[in-house]
Amino acid sequence: MDGQLSIFETKPRKDITPKAVNVASIPQRSPFRYPGGKTWLIPVVRKWLRQCKEPKKLIEPFAGGGIVSLTAVFEKLVDQALMIELDKEIAAVWEVIINGNHSWLAEQIYSFDLTPEHANRILQKEEKTIEEQAFSTILKNRIFHGGIITKGSGLIKNGENGKGIKSRWYPKTLHDRILAIGYVKKKINFETGDAFEKIKKAKHDFGTYFFIDPPYTIAGKRLYTHFEIDHDALFSLTAQLEGKFMLTYDDTEEIRNLVDKYGMDFRTIPMKTTHHIQKNEIIISDNFGWWE
Ligand SMILES: C[S@@+](CC[C@H](N)C(=O)[O-])C[C@H]1O[C@@H](n2cnc3c(N)ncnc32)[C@H](O)[C@@H]1O
């Protein structure tokens, strides 16, 4: 940029350097391996939800692996959680676990004899019931590279320790996680649908906490089937919420400009990606009284 500093570079940063989070110490409650999953942010989410002792509801409009809703309900940080997801393949898993027969899915995973032939038979079936779709999604998420289930992703070939497609297939663990969710699912609602619609509907819900983790693509890296959303519109909608919110993004110039445009407050957190790349995540919220 011809030696000039952009606004982005001159703006003071509000950094915190939290104690390094040992992700292994955070209970893994989701049946998904989720690219960009927020397990590492759980200690911050706990603080955010503990700021007020009143009964509260959580809405996670871009649920993905749903780690925030699951943790919040398991740890009694909220009384009720609502998860929303648009992707049909991911949504099928939550429809079956939360709204359907979760034990069926748990058993199916536990008893499945994973071979490339058996896996292909499941994945290639065209007309699937919602249960078959749920099972197929879990399978893909475990045996495709990096857990990525978009079109064009491929089967793991050699996997960890040359174990091939079985390298990420932990049937007993998945079975147990799904049964555990079954015990608390009365406190969780799941809806297949569009985050924007649901946020709009709940705009005036004063006692609601919104954990908003939208898809954000950098350098064209596509992790999700639904990856194109209107970020400006999401900021605009978030700024109108009467409840509390936490909005998370990669820390980029585009996002900082939106934070400025809507007069919001933020903090940044350094984190390491699964590929051990150090980057900053930006956390935008309506008040940071709980942070200090
Ligand atoms: C960054 S991921 C969420 C990850 C999640 N926080 C976790 O830790 O597992 C974003 C999710 O939003 C979903 N999504 C994209 N557009 C959506 C929309 N308009 N409405 C609802 N969900 C959407 C994607 O399919 C993806 O699962």
The ligand as a Tripos MOL2 file, in Angstrom:
@<TRIPOS>MOLECULE
LIG
   27    29     1     0     0
SMALL
NO_CHARGES

@<TRIPOS>ATOM
      1 C1        -18.8250  -21.3970   11.3830 C.3       1 LIG1
      2 S1        -19.9980  -22.6840   11.2490 S.3       1 LIG1
      3 C2        -20.5550  -22.8770   12.9240 C.3       1 LIG1
      4 C3        -19.6200  -23.7210   13.7620 C.3       1 LIG1
      5 C4        -20.1250  -23.9570   15.1740 C.3       1 LIG1
      6 N1        -20.0580  -22.7550   15.9550 N.3       1 LIG1
      7 C5        -19.3250  -25.0490   15.8710 C.2       1 LIG1
      8 O1        -18.4980  -24.7540   16.7490 O.co2     1 LIG1
      9 O2        -19.5000  -26.2180   15.5390 O.co2     1 LIG1
     10 C6        -21.3320  -21.9400   10.4160 C.3       1 LIG1
     11 C7        -22.5410  -22.8380   10.1660 C.3       1 LIG1
     12 O3        -23.6110  -22.0390    9.6710 O.3       1 LIG1
     13 C8        -24.3360  -22.7590    8.6850 C.3       1 LIG1
     14 N2        -25.0700  -21.7630    7.8630 N.ar      1 LIG1
     15 C9        -24.6270  -21.0590    6.7980 C.ar      1 LIG1
     16 N3        -25.5660  -20.1900    6.3770 N.ar      1 LIG1
     17 C10       -26.6370  -20.3420    7.2040 C.ar      1 LIG1
     18 C11       -27.8970  -19.6980    7.3130 C.ar      1 LIG1
     19 N4        -28.2670  -18.7200    6.4780 N.pl3     1 LIG1
     20 N5        -28.7330  -20.0870    8.2890 N.ar      1 LIG1
     21 C12       -28.3930  -21.0690    9.1680 C.ar      1 LIG1
     22 N6        -27.1910  -21.7060    9.1220 N.ar      1 LIG1
     23 C13       -26.3230  -21.3540    8.1660 C.ar      1 LIG1
     24 C14       -23.2720  -23.5370    7.9480 C.3       1 LIG1
     25 O4        -23.8390  -24.6510    7.2850 O.3       1 LIG1
     26 C15       -22.3380  -23.9250    9.1000 C.3       1 LIG1
     27 O5        -22.7410  -25.1530    9.6430 O.3       1 LIG1
@<TRIPOS>BOND
     1     1     2 1
     2     2     3 1
     3     2    10 1
     4     3     4 1
     5     4     5 1
     6     5     6 1
     7     5     7 1
     8     7     8 2
     9     7     9 1
    10    10    11 1
    11    11    12 1
    12    11    26 1
    13    12    13 1
    14    13    14 1
    15    13    24 1
    16    14    15 ar
    17    14    23 ar
    18    15    16 ar
    19    16    17 ar
    20    17    18 ar
    21    17    23 ar
    22    18    19 1
    23    18    20 ar
    24    20    21 ar
    25    21    22 ar
    26    22    23 ar
    27    24    25 1
    28    24    26 1
    29    26    27 1
@<TRIPOS>SUBSTRUCTURE
     1 LIG1         1 GROUP 0 **** ****
